[in-house]
């Protein structure tokens, strides 16, 4: 068996975030296996020293750490259940996906199967993932941290440990709070630029006034540039943003918290998706302001 300092890692899900996660782990010297439901999205990883598996069970067999990087809780649940024949007791399961309060059922599955569950959603989209600059929010036992911290260091610039028990869901619930802010920022940019267009205001003047002032930030610059340049190459898609907004609203409803702005933001993402923008970057929520 490998040492804790160099665990054998299986990455389940090689989409926008999972692909660079697997590649960066391999680049840092980890032995990595990967699986993806759409196999073509995983095959290129072979060029980076990653062993590509045909099934989740094959990917996880004999590994020390399993990393899930998938769309949502139900997909994660289906995938880890498909991997179950290859799992052994004591395997560390690092759950990077945004799953909201589905984390509770995932943690229960881990406990029933004797897996060590680490709840570790990440903040960041395509470019931070590619550059190994994600922010990892993690909750898990103290004794497993020496095993997983080198992985987090390989994929991220910073790890924030928020709890000693992955089953608490502390990290996944923090991710919902962060996503609320992302949704607000995205639609703030989009609606401001849409109003500029509607009023005949040069949108570049709006960006110029904000730039360098207290309302400026890197995210504002990225998303305003996407709209102004009509470049909606996805870092995080409208459809994924709609899903995340829905997870926030579901959790808020159970907590008795009203989220009027997020509810409106969810409706905008849903409308943009219905207009045909679901696979474009979430900045394309901008189009929800127009009827044609």
N, C-alpha and C positions, 0 to 999 in steps of 0.2 A: 504493500500500500504506500502511496505517496506521503510525503511529510506534510504537516500543516502549512509550511512555508510555500509549498509548491503543489497545491491540490490539482487533481484532474477535474476539469470543469466542463459541464454540458450547458450549452446555451440553447434554450428552446424559444424560437422566434427570432428571425433575422430580418426584420423590417427596417424602418427608418432609424430606430435606435439600436435594435438588436444586432444588426450587421456590424456597425462600427464597434459595438461592445465586444463581440466575438473577435473581431480583427485586432483590437487594441490589447485584449487579453493575450492573444497569441504572440503579438509583438513584444510583450513584456515577459515572454518565456513560459507562459502557462501552456499545458497540454489541453487543447480545447476541441470539443466535439460540438457540432451544431446541427439543429434540425429546424426546418420551416415547413409550414403546411403547403405553401407554394414552393416546390423544391428548387425552381430556377433561381429564386432569390437567395438561396444558400450556396449554390454551386461555386460561385466566384470566390467564396471564402477558402476553397482548397488552394488557391494561389497564394494565400497568406498563411499557410501551414495549419489550417483548421481541417479536421476530419469531418466530413459531411455525412450524416446518418440518414437512413431512409425512414426511420420512425422515432417517436419520442422514447420508446423503451430501449431501442438500440443506442440512442444518444446517451442515455443516463447510465447504462449498464457499466458497473465498475468505477463510476466516478465518485468523487468526494463532495463536490458542490454542484448543485443544479440551479441555474439561473433562468427565470422565466421573464421574457420581455415581449408581451403580447397585448392585444388590443384592450381587453377588458376582463372582468372577473369570470364571466361564463366561459370565455375562451381559455383562460388560464386553468379553470377547473377541468374542462374537457381534456386539455393537454396533459396536465399532471396525472389525471386518471389513466390516460393512454400510456403514460410513462411508467405507471405503477409496476408492471411485470419486471422492469429493469431496476427498480429502486430497492435499496437495502436499508435496513434500520440504521439510524445514525447519520444518514446523508444530510448535509446542510442544504436547505432550500432557500435561496435568496430570491425574493419576489420583487422585481423592479417595476412591474407594470402599474399603471394607474387603475386601481380596482375599486376605489371608494370603500364603502362598508361591506363589500363582498369579502374583504380581508378576514372577516370573522369566520366565514365558512371555509376559507382556504386554510386558515390556521387550525381549525378543527380537523380538517382532513390530515394535515401534517401531524397533529398529535395522535390521531388514531393509527397512523402508519409508522410512528416512531421516527419521524423526520424532525430535524432541528430547523425551526422556521425563523427566518430573518425577513422582516418587513422593511423593504428598502426602495421605495419609489424614488425617481430621479427628477430633478428640475433641469430642463434644457431640451433643446430640439436637435435637428439634424447637425448643424455646424458644431455646437458644443460636444455632441456625441462623437463626431468624427475626430475632433481635436483632443479627446480625452478630458474635456472640461465640464463634465456634468457636475451637478451638486447632488450628493447622495444623502437622503434623509433616512436614517436607519433606526430600527428597534430590534434588539436581539440580545441573547445572553452574553454576559461578560466573557465566558470561557470560549466562545466561538469567534470573538472579535479578532484574535490573532490570525485566524484562518481566512476571514473574509476581508479584513482591512486591506491587504495587498491587492485584492481584486478591485476594491473601491478606488484605491490609489491609481490603478491602471486605467480606469475609465473616467475618473472624475478629478476635479481640482480640490474638492473639499468634501468631507463627510461630517454630517451633524448627527450624532447619536442622541436620540430623543427618548429612549426607553430601554429597559433591560428585558422586555418580553415582547417578541414579535406579535404574539396573539393579542396584545393590547390594541393594536391598530393605530398606535400613536403616530407613526410615520405616514401611513396612508391618509389619516385624517388631517395631518398638517398639509399634505399635498393638495387636498381639497381646498383648504384655505388659500394656498398659493395660486391655485387655478382660478379662484374667484377674482384675484387681482389681475391675472393675465387676461381673463375675459373682459374685465372692465377697461383695461388699457387698450386691448385690440379694438373694441367697439368705440372707445373714445376717439381713437385716431380715425377709424373708418367713417364715423358719423360727422366728424369735423370736416374731413375732406369732401364728403358727400354734400354737406351744406355749402361749402365753398363753391363746388361745381354748380349747385342749384342757384346760388345767388350771383354767379358770375364773378366770384372772387378768385384771383390767381392763387391756387393752392400752395405754390412755392412761397408766397408771402407769409402764409400761415406758418409753414415750417420754419421760415427764416426768423420770425418773431419768437418762436418757442426755443430755437436752437441757442444753447449757451445759457439759458435762464433756468430758474428753479423748476420749471415744468419739463425740462429736457431730460431725456435718458436714452440709453442705447436702444431699448426696445422701440421707443417712439421713432427713432431714426430708421431702424430696420423696417418697421411696418409702413411708415409713411413713404419710404423709398419704394417699397413693393407696389403700393398703390400708384404712386406718381409714374413709376417706370413700367407699370402694367406687367410686372414680373411676379407671377404667383407660383413660382417653383416651390413645391411644398417643403417646408421645414416641419410643419405640423398641420394636418389637413383640416378643412372646415368640418368634415364628418367626425374626425376625432375630437375636435373642439366641441361639437354638439354633444357628443357622448360625455365628455368631461363636465360640461355645464349641467347635463342631466344628473350625473352623479352628485354634483354639488347640491342641486335642488332636492334630490332624494334624501340626502343626509340632513340638509337643513330642515326639511319637513319633519323628519323624525325627531329632530332636536327642538322643534317649535320655534325656529328662527325664520322670519320673512326675508326673502332675497329678491326684492322687486327688480333690481337692476340685472341680476343674473338671470332671472326669468325672462326679461326682455332680451337679454343677450342670447339665451338659448333659442328663443323664437327667431332671432336674426340669423343665427347659424343654420337653423332648420330651413328658413326661407331661402337662404343663399344656396343650400344644398339642393332644394327643390328646383332652383333656377339652373342647376347644372354645374355648380361650383364645388361640389362636395369633395373632389379629389385635389383641389387647389389649396394653396396655403391659406391658413385661417384668416389672413388679412383680406381675403376675398369675401369675408362677411360684409365688406364695404358695399357689395352689389345689392345687399338686402334693402338698401335705402331707395332703390329704384324699381319701378314696375316693369321696365323693359330693358 
